């Protein structure tokens, strides 16, 4: 028998999942992409872009995603690319551009099939950053319950609700939503066999902000204006 019992055998990374993007890596990717089946090329562009974004190369990721939309506008992966472009714009401090991408996505595929399913929450977050709090609440009203199966998504929903309510001067609703978001941090894992999946992972800045909002409001019930948005979740 070849090898040693228990010996680890490294599985080579698929060519479209690597994060290398120097000149030789780009040449290899393009060569393999040309040889790939036409129906699979948009998928490879999307996966490669996701890897580059995760490796700290957001500009390169954006280029590939824009290329996907230009070359394969009708591909199943196109809505996912729109969502990713919105996310990258939001992360880069371009909320107006993010809003545009999310709305293009919702216009193209309102059921959000083939995406994370949370684009309406992301849209609301970008609108809050632009000070458009009423529009943000309207976006939250349109969130489907199916998008809130993961605690991380529920956390994001409550964070945006807290910020939108605070922006409208509704301190009690903001406090209730902030406390509800903080409560999720103590929630047990949702999936016994997959610890950590769906867990909310706030930044330190988010934690400070949520705690401040939670302290700023009273214990009165949220206003009727936004209460329905809170109890849905």
C-alpha positions, 0 to 999 in steps of 0.5 A: 500500500502506498503512503502511510496510514492516516496520511493527509492528502491535500486536495488542490484548490479548484482554479476558480476558487484560488485567491491569487491574482498576479499576472500569471494567476490572471493568465491562467484563470483567463485560459481556463475560463476560455476552455470552460463550458459557456454555461459555467463561465458566469459562475466561475467569474462570480466565485472568483470575485467572491474569493478576491473580495474575501482576500482583500481585493475588492476592486478586482472583485468588482471588475469581475462582477461588472464583467459578469453582468456585461458579458452574461446579463441573463445568467442565473448568477447575474442577480447574485453579482448585483447583490455582491456589487451592492455589498462591496459598494456599502463596505467601501462607503458608497451607500448611494451606489449600494442602493442602486445595485440592491434596487436593480437586483430587486427589480430583476429578481424580487424573490431573491432566488439565487442570492443571500435573500437579505438584500432588502435588509442591506438596502435598508441599511444603505438607506439609513446611512443616507439619512433616508429613514422612512424609506429604510423602514419601508424596505424592512416592511418588505422583508420576507420571513424566509429571509430571517431564518438565520440569527445573523439576518435577524440581528441585521434586521434589528440593527437597521430598525434601531438606527432607522427609528433613532433617525426618526426620533423614536427613541423607545422603538430604537431602544427595544430593537437595540436590546433585541439585537443584543439579546441575540448575541447570547442565543445558542447555535442554531445548528448542532452539527454546524456550530457558528453558522448563522451566528451574529458577529457584530463589530465593536463599533456596532456593539457600542452603538447598540448599547448606547441606543438601548440605554437612550430609550425608556421602557415604554412600548414602541410607538404604534407607527413602528411597533408592527415592524418590531413584533414581526420579528 
